């Protein structure tokens, strides 16, 4: 007997059910992860946890120095990656046609985006820490992360610049503006939201990164002052606390703060994007 | 002089662009220079296919880790890809607008969660579950595959959704007008038409799974041995670097960079393939448009 083939209607229902089930299970997993970490971690988060330095390898005390370290490294990474990323994006979008150079630039940027963070860590260690003699430091960690987020900034900025309507440029030229004036006074202000969006995404990636910073910034727990001090970021701190079983309570607290920061970053991006879309629609 | 002034920004932008992409050359150069000597010393065959990794005995064979990486990422793809493609169909075809408005940011959030948090969650929930109900130590290929499957979802979903949304409307309208049901339209017309984007999504997803380190370290067990079942612990290329980089020196450290070279080559091949598929897909579609 031939196996019965389900009718079009049955398979329609089956497929729809399967697709809804897949989508809902993904949502459930996401909610499960976030809710679990928050339930365990929120009670730990209080003023003294955020403002005290860790004591006894993180067994007691707070996470103040790791918060400062994370912010410091993220700041260095963003300050360095932004000019290069935006410059590259303007070159690709405004100053050239598709040719062999743009193809090489695009291929390299896409490839950089796919390279695993552990490779960035290896590279940062051998290049910044050893070869350039920076040692385990905020500077080395920040530079490594700058390399890592560069492709994100290039891609989002280029998209934002290309999304600026051609009429704007033509209007600017027709008023006698030069190319540079057009870019700085017309294109850049219209693209700024998209560009900022990419920068915020990169901030999120810097905060969440572990593998690339653990070998370049080290894991010293004291409060960092100069760029050449070694530091431990929140993500690294969480990893060490959780994997070595130092203090589960403090691990949960750190994880909850990480999740909250990532959440804030994502909400920020979405608000910007929706404002961007609204503004463009009004025009 | 005026001409020079007007051209100056363009030159500066070109300079910035060239220094940005020199990053790729720098990374390749430094990792290869640091890792290549040990591969030539040990011999490529003994390095890539050697069964024993014992830095104290100066034995550097990474074959078990290659197998571990393949097993873990294949597992992640088997679980993550069907779910991811279903989600992209859901987003582009079935979801009501208010659900899309929640679902899309949720997927972004999924991409933003630190990998160490995924690893930790796997350690708390997945590992004990496998140990209690399926046997083995819990720290296993299966545990890592499940967590990686979740982690590659954002990549798979966003890229396949983009390629589904990019399809010309006429495809869908034509199929529906011929009397196909919605699902038949998706299965017979839309998925094949979006094939190149979806394949690229899968390849990039697998690339992410291969490259992930911290989450895997926490749940894969890290034993250097050939696995016999998916419940056995393994060590992957990335975790080998992640675990030992902290204390390795000298030749041992070079061997870790050599592991990095192997990882780097695999990832570059996957990336280049995905880029090629995407660009050839775009060209094919462009030609079709010109015809019509």
Interface residues (C-beta under 8 A of the other chain):
Chain A: X8 X9 X11 X12 X15 X16 X18 X19 X20 X22 X23 X25 X26 X27 X29 X30 X33 X34 X36 X37 X83 X84 X85 X87 X88 X90 X91 X92 X94 X95 X96 X104 X105 X107 X108 X109 X110 X111 X112 X114 X115 X116 X117 X118 X119 X120 X121 X122 X123 X125 X126 X127 X131 X147 X150 X154 X178 X179 X180 X183 X204 X205 X207 X208 X209 X210 X211 X214 X215 X235 X238 X239 X242 X243 X251 X255 X258 X259 X262 X263 X265 X266 X267 X269 X270
Chain B: X6 X8 X9 X10 X12 X13 X14 X15 X16 X17 X19 X20 X21 X23 X24 X26 X27 X30 X31 X34 X82 X83 X86 X87 X89 X90 X91 X94 X95 X103 X105 X106 X107 X108 X109 X110 X112 X113 X114 X115 X116 X117 X118 X119 X120 X121 X123 X124 X125 X150 X153 X181 X182 X183 X184 X186 X187 X204 X207 X208 X210 X211 X212 X213 X214 X217 X218 X238 X241 X242 X245 X246 X256 X257 X260 X263 X264 X267 X268 X270 X271 X272 X274 X275
